[in-house]
Amino acid sequence: MSTYLISYNIENNGSLYFKKHKNLRILIKELFPSCCHPLDSSWMIDSPLSANEIRDSLSDGLETKDRLLIVEVGQVAWKGIINGSGEWLRKQADTSNASLHNYNMSFG
């Protein structure tokens, strides 16, 4: 199991912009129940999948001008993140099977 950062930019095309954001948020929560949403267009997930497999599983709802980045996480530091994400990150670091275990972490 690895921890990944998912970051995306959705092309602003009127009313579809908010619908695509909502649909991507729902899909991430369904596919990756161990997740947090620390910034507006960023998620952190735990998954046994590779970065390529995660990208492919999220790409169906995206269009050509939309952007998606998947990064396997090693070290983590944060300040001012939202939605209780700091607690999720601390929990991952405290779990013996979590990929963040024994990594340097810094938080504000």
FIGUMI-954799 format. One record per residue: x, y, z of N, C-alpha, C in turn; residue in three letters; residue number from 1. Coordinates in steps of 0.1 Angstrom, whole numbers, plus 5000, padded with zeros to 4 digits. Atoms other than C-alpha are relative to their C-alpha. Layout:
BEGIN
   neast   nnorth    nup   caeast   canorth   caup   ceast   cnorth    cup     r     k
       X        Y      Z        X         Y      Z       X        Y      Z   ALA   NUM
...
This chain:
BEGIN
   neast   nnorth    nup   caeast   canorth   caup   ceast   cnorth    cup     r     k
    5009     4988   5000     5000      5000   5000    5009     5012   5000   MET     1
    4992     4988   5001     5014      5034   4990    4990     5012   5002   SER     2
    5008     4987   4999     5002      5070   4997    5003     5008   4988   THR     3
    4999     4992   5012     4996      5092   4967    4994     5013   5001   TYR     4
    5006     4987   5001     4989      5128   4960    4994     5001   4986   LEU     5
    5007     4998   5012     4963      5134   4934    4997     5015   4999   ILE     6
    5002     4985   5002     4962      5170   4920    4994     5001   4986   SER     7
    5006     4999   5013     4941      5182   4891    4995     5015   4997   TYR     8
    5006     4988   5005     4929      5212   4871    4990     4997   4990   ASN     9
    5012     5002   5009     4895      5212   4855    4999     5012   4991   ILE    10
    5002     4988   5009     4891      5234   4824    4986     5006   5003   GLU    11
    5012     4993   4997     4865      5260   4832    4991     5002   4987   ASN    12
    5009     4999   5011     4837      5255   4807    4986     5001   5004   ASN    13
    5014     4998   4996     4806      5269   4823    4995     4991   5011   GLY    14
    5007     5008   4990     4782      5248   4842    5006     4986   5001   SER    15
    4994     5013   4999     4801      5216   4834    5012     5000   5010   LEU    16
    4988     4999   4991     4831      5228   4855    4996     4995   5014   TYR    17
    5003     5004   4986     4813      5223   4889    4995     4986   5000   PHE    18
    5004     5014   5001     4797      5190   4877    5012     4991   5000   LYS    19
    4988     5008   5002     4831      5176   4867    5008     4999   5014   LYS    20
    4994     5000   4987     4846      5187   4901    4993     4990   5009   HIS    21
    5008     5008   4991     4818      5170   4920    5001     4985   4996   LYS    22
    4999     5014   5004     4819      5138   4899    5014     4994   5003   ASN    23
    4987     5005   4997     4857      5135   4903    5001     4998   5015   LEU    24
    5000     5001   4985     4853      5141   4941    4993     4987   5004   ARG    25
    5008     5012   4996     4827      5113   4943    5008     4988   4996   ILE    26
    4993     5012   5005     4848      5089   4922    5012     4997   5009   LEU    27
    4989     5002   4992     4879      5095   4943    4996     4993   5014   ILE    28
    5005     5005   4987     4859      5088   4975    4996     4985   4999   LYS    29
    5005     5014   5002     4844      5056   4960    5011     4991   4998   GLU    30
    4989     5009   5004     4876      5042   4946    5010     4999   5011   LEU    31
    4989     4999   4990     4899      5052   4975    4994     5004   5014   PHE    32
    5006     4996   4987     4880      5051   5009    5009     5006   5010   PRO    33
    4990     4994   4991     4912      5059   5027    5006     5012   4993   SER    34
    4996     4988   5008     4916      5095   5015    4998     5012   5009   CYS    35
    5003     4987   4994     4917      5131   5026    5001     5011   4989   CYS    36
    5001     4989   5010     4911      5164   5007    5006     5012   5006   HIS    37
    4994     4989   4993     4937      5188   5020    5000     5014   4993   PRO    38
    5001     4987   5007     4934      5215   4993    4990     4999   4989   LEU    39
    5011     5000   5009     4908      5225   4968    5000     4990   4988   ASP    40
    4999     5009   5012     4921      5205   4938    5010     4989   5003   SER    41
    4991     5010   4996     4942      5180   4957    4994     4990   5010   SER    42
    5004     5011   4991     4936      5146   4974    5013     4992   5004   TRP    43
    4990     5010   4996     4958      5122   4993    4993     4987   5002   MET    44
    5007     5013   4999     4949      5085   4991    5011     4989   5004   ILE    45
    4993     5012   4998     4962      5051   5002    4995     4990   4990   ASP    46
    5005     5010   5010     4961      5025   4974    5011     4990   4997   SER    47
    4991     5010   5005     4977      4993   4963    5004     5002   4985   PRO    48
    4998     4998   5014     4975      5005   4927    5013     5009   4997   LEU    49
    4988     4992   5004     5004      5021   4908    4994     5014   4996   SER    50
    5004     4986   5004     5003      5058   4898    4993     4999   4986   ALA    51
    5006     5001   5013     4995      5048   4862    4986     4994   5001   ASN    52
    5013     5006   4998     4966      5026   4874    4990     5010   5006   GLU    53
    5009     4989   4994     4952      5055   4895    4996     5010   4990   ILE    54
    5003     4991   5011     4955      5079   4866    4990     4995   4991   ARG    55
    5010     5006   5010     4937      5055   4843    4986     4999   5006   ASP    56
    5013     5002   4994     4909      5049   4868    4993     5013   5002   SER    57
    5006     4987   4998     4903      5087   4872    4998     5007   4987   LEU    58
    5000     4993   5013     4907      5097   4835    4987     5000   4992   SER    59
    5012     5001   5008     4873      5087   4822    4992     5013   5000   ASP    60
    5009     4988   4999     4855      5118   4834    5007     5013   4996   GLY    61
    4993     4988   5004     4882      5142   4822    5001     5002   4985   LEU    62
    4999     4997   5014     4885      5160   4789    5014     5004   4997   GLU    63
    4987     4997   5005     4915      5169   4768    5007     5011   5007   THR    64
    4993     4988   4994     4922      5203   4784    5001     4998   5016   LYS    65
    4999     5002   4986     4918      5189   4820    5014     4994   5003   ASP    66
    4987     5004   4996     4950      5181   4839    4999     4991   5012   ARG    67
    5000     5009   4989     4957      5152   4863    5014     4996   5003   LEU    68
    4986     5004   4995     4989      5145   4884    4999     4991   5011   LEU    69
    5000     5010   4990     4995      5114   4905    5014     4999   5005   ILE    70
    4986     5001   4995     5026      5114   4928    5000     4991   5012   VAL    71
    4998     5008   4988     5037      5087   4952    5007     5008   5010   GLU    72
    4995     4991   4989     5044      5104   4985    5011     4994   5008   VAL    73
    4990     5004   4991     5076      5101   5005    4999     5008   5013   GLY    74
    5000     4991   4988     5080      5130   5029    4988     5010   4999   GLN    75
    5012     4991   5000     5051      5153   5039    5002     5011   5010   VAL    76
    5001     4988   4991     5049      5188   5054    4988     5008   4996   ALA    77
    5012     4992   5004     5019      5211   5056    4998     5011   5010   TRP    78
    5004     4988   4992     5005      5243   5069    4986     5004   4995   LYS    79
    5013     4994   5004     4969      5254   5068    4992     4992   4991   GLY    80
    5008     5008   5008     4954      5224   5051    4986     4999   5005   ILE    81
    5014     4999   4996     4916      5219   5052    4994     4986   5003   ILE    82
    5009     5012   4998     4889      5194   5061    5006     4989   5009   ASN    83
    4994     5010   4990     4908      5177   5090    5010     4991   4993   GLY    84
    4990     5008   5007     4934      5164   5066    5013     4997   5008   SER    85
    4988     5002   4991     4962      5169   5091    4998     4987   5009   GLY    86
    5002     5011   4992     4946      5143   5113    5001     4987   4992   GLU    87
    4998     5012   5008     4944      5118   5084    5014     4997   4997   TRP    88
    4985     5002   5003     4981      5124   5076    5007     4994   5013   LEU    89
    4994     5005   4987     4990      5119   5113    4997     4985   5002   ARG    90
    5004     5014   4998     4970      5087   5114    5008     4990   4990   LYS    91
    4992     5009   5009     4988      5073   5083    5014     4998   5005   GLN    92
    4987     5001   4995     5021      5081   5099    5001     4990   5012   ALA    93
    5001     5008   4988     5010      5063   5131    4997     4985   4997   ASP    94
    5004     5014   5003     4998      5031   5113    5012     4993   4995   THR    95
    4987     5007   5003     5025      5005   5111    5000     4996   4985   SER    96
    5000     5004   5014     5014      4995   5075    4999     5012   4991   ASN    97
    5001     4988   5009     5011      5030   5062    5013     5003   4993   ALA    98
    4988     4997   5007     5036      5041   5036    5007     5013   5005   SER    99
    4994     4988   4994     5042      5074   5055    5007     4996   5013   LEU   100
    4994     5004   4987     5054      5054   5086    5016     5002   4998   HIS   101
    4986     4997   4999     5090      5064   5095    5005     5010   4990   ASN   102
    4996     4989   5009     5091      5093   5070    5000     5013   5009   TYR   103
    5000     4987   4993     5099      5128   5082    4987     5008   4996   ASN   104
    5012     4992   5002     5067      5148   5087    5001     5013   5007   MET   105
    5000     4987   4994     5063      5184   5095    4986     5007   4998   SER   106
    5013     4994   5001     5031      5203   5102    4998     5012   5009   PHE   107
    5002     4988   4993     5018      5236   5113    4987     5000   5008   GLY   108
